[in-house]
Amino acid sequence: MKRALPLDQMFFLAGSTGCGKTSLALELAKHCQGEIVNSDAFQVYQGMNTLVAMPGLEDQSQAPHHLFGIIPPEKEFDVAQYTERAKTVIEDIISRKRLPIITGGSGLYIKALTHGLSPTPPGDEALRAECARLSLDDLVKWLHLVDPEAVATINLKNRRYVTRALEITLLSGSPSSSLKNEWQTNPEPIFHGVVLFRQRDDLYQRINQRTVEMFDQGVVDEVKNIGQCSTTAGKAIGLREIRKLIDGQQSEADTISSIQQATRHFAKRQQTWFRREKGFQTVCVEASEQANSVVRNIMSAFPELGPTS
């Protein structure tokens, strides 16, 4: 990142899918003159509102929302692009004396804002042309030689990923695997934010119920209209499963079950990520607890957000 964000003038509301971030972010925004900034890698895409549980029009009318539905699904979008867009939005919100509330479940997007990604070299056309002449197997063998750790961490069937890892390693002189995990800020930055956790049975019940509601809300017709997807957009949970349903390869009941399972596994991975992150206060949300009660507790823990009444 070329410029540091004023972390003391921002608030992070993080957590896994299904934990209730959308309603809590909206409630918090109402109490502290906040504006909601998306940090979910799938909610940036257009035409996938139901599939990715994007805040509805009614929610978005109650507080300003930013970086939701801004990218066509056929376009690639990564953490570096997100960071640049988010910085511009956040700086504008702060300039208007309002609070940016960054909310989402993409841990890498959030950490890029709190810590700052290490710079990686831009694409090199000559090197990329050389890579284009090689088979994928040859590219993987080359990557084995220059950065064996990367081989264990990226999708070796994705030619673009392999090429980019080679490009970063060869142009920077450092393994792409080490650069990918380096952060600009040292020592650990101080920022304000919470990560939400729910008991497993409660979280899984919410995920299962939301999946059923997606189908009631017409997610199958939505997927029919999505068309071609980029690599990132194509990873949205439910997209592959619903396309199999549309093609007649499985029943609706099996589709719902497989989406529920995939979402539960995803939520578990998200929780694992956030448990490792320092700097967040943990907020455990009870199954029967209402959003306004949780927000009062958050505001009591962070007096700088304003009065709790």
N, C-alpha and C positions, 0 to 999 in steps of 0.2 A: 504494500500500500504506500502511496506517495504522501498521504497526509493522514495524521492520526485523528481519530474521532474523539470527541469529548465524552468519555465513557461515564463521567459523573453526571451527565445531563441526559442519560438514556436509561431505559429500564427493559430488562429481558424477562420474558415469560416463556419458559421452555418446558418441554415434556414430550412424552410419547403420543402417538396417535390415539385418540379416544379418551384422553385424560381430562378434556374439558377446557382446553386453552381458548377456544373461540369465544365462549360465553364469558370467561373470566377476563379476557383482554378487553372485551366490550364494556364490561362493568367497571374495570379499572380506568378505562379511557373516560368514562362519564364522571368519575370522581376526581380526576386529576388533570383535566384539560389535555388529554392524551390523543395521539393519533397512532393508528395501528400499522405496523410495517411487517410485511410477510417475511418469514425466514423458513419457508417450506419449499423444497426443491420441485415439488409437483404442482403446488398452487400458483406458481408463476405462469402456468400454461393456460391458454385460452381453450374454451370448448370442453373442458373436463370438470366443470363445477361440481356436479354430483359425485362423480367418480372419486375426486380428491377431497370431498367435504369442504369446499370453499365457502367462506361466509356468504350467506344469502343477501339479496338486495335489501331486505329489511334491516339486517344487521349493519350493512355498509351505509345505510342511510342515517344511522344513529351516531356514527363517529367516522371521521375520515379514515379510509383504508388505502394502503399503498402497496404496490408490487404484487397485486393479485391479478391473474389473468392478463399478463402483459406480453407474453411470448407465444407466437403460433406454435402448435405442437410439432410441426415438422422442423423447427429450428433447434440447433444445439444450444445449450445454455449451461454454463459451468460456474463454479464458485468465484472465479475471478471476475466474470461478467456481473454476477450478482453483487459482489462487494462494491464495485464501482457504482452501480445503480443505487444500491442501498445507501452508500455514503452521501450521494447527492441529495437523496430524499431526506435522510436524517438531518443533514446540515440545514436544509430548508425548514424543517419542522422546528429545530432549535432556534433558528433565526427569528421565528414568529413567536417565541416564548411559549412554546408548547412542548409536551413530553413525547418523544418517540417511544412507543412500546413495541419492541421487537419480539414477535411471537412466532413459534413454529417448532417443528420437530427435527429439522435438518441440523444435526450437531455441527457438521463441518461449516455450514453457512454462518452459524452463530459464532463459532470459534474464530472464523475469519474476521468478524467484526470486533470481537473482544481482544484478539491477539495480533491480528494482521498477518496475512500470508507472506511467506518469503517470496521474493520476486523470482520468476522463472523466465528464461530467455524466450523472446518471441519466435514464431515459426520462421524457418529458413527454407526458402523455396528450392535452393540447389540441393540441400540435404534431403528435403522431402521428395524431390524428383528422383534422387538416387534410391531412396527407400521404395518408391513406387515401382521401380524396375525389379525389385526382389520379391520372391514369394513370401507368404506369411511365415512358412517354416524357416526360411533363411533369416527373416527379421527376428524371430524368436531366438534362434541360435546366436545371433549378434547380441541381442539383449542379454542372453545368458553370460556372454563374455564380459560385457561392460557393466552390467548391473544385475547380478544374480538375485538380489533381494527383491527387485521389482518383479521378477518372474513369478514369485510366490504371492504377489499382492494384486496383480491386475488380470483382467480377462484376456488370456492369450489368444482367444478366438476373434477378438476385436482388433482388426488391423489398425484402426485409428489410435487406439490406446497404446498398442505396441510401438507404433511409429512415433507417437508423442513422447513416450518414455525414452526411446533412443535419442530423439531430438534434444530433450532436456539434458540428458547425460553427456552427449557429445559436445553440445554447445556451451554448457556451463562448466564442464570439467569435473562435475560432482554427480554422484549417482542420483537419478531422479527419485529413488526411494527415500533418500535422506532429505532432499529438498522438500518433498511433498509433506514431510512431517515436521518441518521446521516452522517456527513462528517468529515474527519480527520482534515481538515484545519480550523483553527480558530485563528485570525480573517479572514475576507474575503480575499482571495488571489488576487494578482494583476497579470493579464495576458493580452495578446494582442489578440484582435479578434473582429469580427463583426458578427452581425446576419442580414441576408438579409430579407427584406420585400417587397412585391409587393401589389399593389392595388388588392382588391378581384376579380374584374372582369377580370383583366389581369391574375392573378394567376389561376383562374378557367378555363379561356380559354386555357392557356398553359397546364393544367392538362388534359382537354378534348382532346386537339389535340394530346398530347403525348400518350394517351390511344389508339386512332385510329391508330397512327403510330406503336404501339406495335403489333397490329394485322397485319399490312402491312409487318412487319419485321419477322413474323413467330412465334409469342409467343405461339400460340396453339400447334404447333409441339414441341416447347421447353418444355411446360408443360407435354406433353405426355411422354417425356423422363426423367422427373425428378424422378419418382418413389417415394419411401417412404420418408417422411419428418419428421424431429424432431418437437417438439412442437413450437419452435421458428421459424424455417423455414416455417412451415405450416401456420404462421400468415401473410406471405407476401401477400399484397393486390393483388387480381386478381387470386391467385392460386385456391382458392375454387370456384370462379365464373367460371373460364375456365374449371375446371374439371366437373362442371355441364353442360357446353356446350358440352364437349367431350362425356359425358354420355347421351346426347340428352335431357336433362331436360329443356333447355332453348335455345332461338335463339341467334345468334351472336349479333344482335342489342341489345337485352336485356342484354347480357353479358357485352358489351361495356358500356352501360348506368349504370349498377350496379357498374362496376369498377370505372367509372368516379365519381359516387356519393361517393363511399367508400373512394376514394383518396382525394376528396375535404374535407370530414369530417376529415380524418387523418391529412391533412394539417392544418386545423383549430386547431386541438389539439396541433400540433407541435408549431404553432404560439403562442398559449396560454402559453405553457411551456416556450418558449424563452422570452416572455414578462416579465415573473417573474424573469428571471435570471439577476443577477447583473454582471457587469464586461465587458459586450459586448457593443460596439458602434453599434447603429442601422443605417443601410444603406438602404434607400428606393430606389428601382430600378424602373425606369420608363419603360413603355412598349416598347418604341422605343429605349431605351438606349443600346448601344453596350458594350460588355464585357470590351474592352480596356478603355472605358471612366469610367466605374465603378471602375476598378482597379486603374486608375490614382487617383481617388478620395480617395480610400482606402489608397494608398501609401502616399498621401498628408497628410492624417490624422495620419499616422504612419511613420514618417520620418526614423525610425530605419530600415525600410524595404529596404531603398535605394532610389536613385534618381528616379523621375517619368518619366524621358525622355527615 
